[in-house]
Amino acid sequence: MTYTAERLWEEAVYVAYYLHWPLDAILELEHPARVQVIKELNGIHRKINGTDEEGR
């Protein structure tokens, strides 16, 4: 599966913003691992904001 450079940048910036990881470390992650990191960050973000899985 391929995805756009734009999507890769969105993922990289999201992870960098929340975890303060350097770009090289983020780009070294395989796509499935990067997606899992983002999924976990989203879960933490929802808990902090008191929202459920649908964003309510």
CNS distance restraints for C-alpha pairs under 8 A (distance, minus, plus):
assign (resid   3 and name CA) (resid   7 and name CA) 6.55 0.50 0.50
assign (resid   3 and name CA) (resid   8 and name CA) 7.39 0.50 0.50
assign (resid   4 and name CA) (resid   8 and name CA) 6.49 0.50 0.50
assign (resid   5 and name CA) (resid   9 and name CA) 6.25 0.50 0.50
assign (resid   6 and name CA) (resid  10 and name CA) 6.26 0.50 0.50
assign (resid   7 and name CA) (resid  11 and name CA) 6.26 0.50 0.50
assign (resid   8 and name CA) (resid  12 and name CA) 6.12 0.50 0.50
assign (resid   9 and name CA) (resid  13 and name CA) 5.94 0.50 0.50
assign (resid  10 and name CA) (resid  14 and name CA) 6.11 0.50 0.50
assign (resid  11 and name CA) (resid  15 and name CA) 6.29 0.50 0.50
assign (resid  11 and name CA) (resid  34 and name CA) 7.40 0.50 0.50
assign (resid  11 and name CA) (resid  35 and name CA) 7.76 0.50 0.50
assign (resid  11 and name CA) (resid  38 and name CA) 7.43 0.50 0.50
assign (resid  12 and name CA) (resid  16 and name CA) 6.01 0.50 0.50
assign (resid  12 and name CA) (resid  23 and name CA) 6.85 0.50 0.50
assign (resid  12 and name CA) (resid  26 and name CA) 6.05 0.50 0.50
assign (resid  12 and name CA) (resid  27 and name CA) 7.03 0.50 0.50
assign (resid  13 and name CA) (resid  17 and name CA) 5.89 0.50 0.50
assign (resid  14 and name CA) (resid  18 and name CA) 6.44 0.50 0.50
assign (resid  14 and name CA) (resid  38 and name CA) 7.53 0.50 0.50
assign (resid  15 and name CA) (resid  19 and name CA) 5.73 0.50 0.50
assign (resid  15 and name CA) (resid  20 and name CA) 7.24 0.50 0.50
assign (resid  15 and name CA) (resid  21 and name CA) 7.06 0.50 0.50
assign (resid  15 and name CA) (resid  26 and name CA) 7.29 0.50 0.50
assign (resid  15 and name CA) (resid  37 and name CA) 7.61 0.50 0.50
assign (resid  15 and name CA) (resid  38 and name CA) 6.70 0.50 0.50
assign (resid  16 and name CA) (resid  20 and name CA) 4.60 0.50 0.50
assign (resid  16 and name CA) (resid  21 and name CA) 4.96 0.50 0.50
assign (resid  16 and name CA) (resid  22 and name CA) 6.62 0.50 0.50
assign (resid  16 and name CA) (resid  23 and name CA) 6.98 0.50 0.50
assign (resid  16 and name CA) (resid  26 and name CA) 7.52 0.50 0.50
assign (resid  17 and name CA) (resid  21 and name CA) 7.93 0.50 0.50
assign (resid  18 and name CA) (resid  41 and name CA) 7.72 0.50 0.50
assign (resid  21 and name CA) (resid  25 and name CA) 6.53 0.50 0.50
assign (resid  21 and name CA) (resid  26 and name CA) 6.73 0.50 0.50
assign (resid  22 and name CA) (resid  26 and name CA) 6.60 0.50 0.50
assign (resid  23 and name CA) (resid  27 and name CA) 6.13 0.50 0.50
assign (resid  24 and name CA) (resid  28 and name CA) 6.15 0.50 0.50
assign (resid  25 and name CA) (resid  29 and name CA) 6.88 0.50 0.50
assign (resid  26 and name CA) (resid  34 and name CA) 7.38 0.50 0.50
assign (resid  29 and name CA) (resid  33 and name CA) 6.04 0.50 0.50
assign (resid  29 and name CA) (resid  34 and name CA) 5.85 0.50 0.50
assign (resid  30 and name CA) (resid  34 and name CA) 6.28 0.50 0.50
assign (resid  31 and name CA) (resid  35 and name CA) 6.11 0.50 0.50
assign (resid  32 and name CA) (resid  36 and name CA) 6.20 0.50 0.50
assign (resid  33 and name CA) (resid  37 and name CA) 6.26 0.50 0.50
assign (resid  34 and name CA) (resid  38 and name CA) 6.27 0.50 0.50
assign (resid  35 and name CA) (resid  39 and name CA) 6.12 0.50 0.50
assign (resid  36 and name CA) (resid  40 and name CA) 6.22 0.50 0.50
assign (resid  37 and name CA) (resid  41 and name CA) 6.18 0.50 0.50
assign (resid  38 and name CA) (resid  42 and name CA) 6.09 0.50 0.50
assign (resid  39 and name CA) (resid  43 and name CA) 6.34 0.50 0.50
assign (resid  40 and name CA) (resid  44 and name CA) 6.33 0.50 0.50
assign (resid  41 and name CA) (resid  45 and name CA) 6.06 0.50 0.50
assign (resid  42 and name CA) (resid  46 and name CA) 6.10 0.50 0.50
assign (resid  43 and name CA) (resid  47 and name CA) 6.28 0.50 0.50
assign (resid  44 and name CA) (resid  48 and name CA) 6.22 0.50 0.50
assign (resid  45 and name CA) (resid  49 and name CA) 6.21 0.50 0.50
assign (resid  46 and name CA) (resid  50 and name CA) 5.84 0.50 0.50
assign (resid  46 and name CA) (resid  51 and name CA) 5.00 0.50 0.50
assign (resid  46 and name CA) (resid  52 and name CA) 6.51 0.50 0.50
assign (resid  46 and name CA) (resid  53 and name CA) 7.50 0.50 0.50
assign (resid  46 and name CA) (resid  55 and name CA) 7.37 0.50 0.50
assign (resid  47 and name CA) (resid  51 and name CA) 6.27 0.50 0.50
assign (resid  47 and name CA) (resid  52 and name CA) 7.62 0.50 0.50
assign (resid  51 and name CA) (resid  55 and name CA) 5.27 0.50 0.50
assign (resid  51 and name CA) (resid  56 and name CA) 5.09 0.50 0.50
assign (resid  52 and name CA) (resid  56 and name CA) 5.61 0.50 0.50
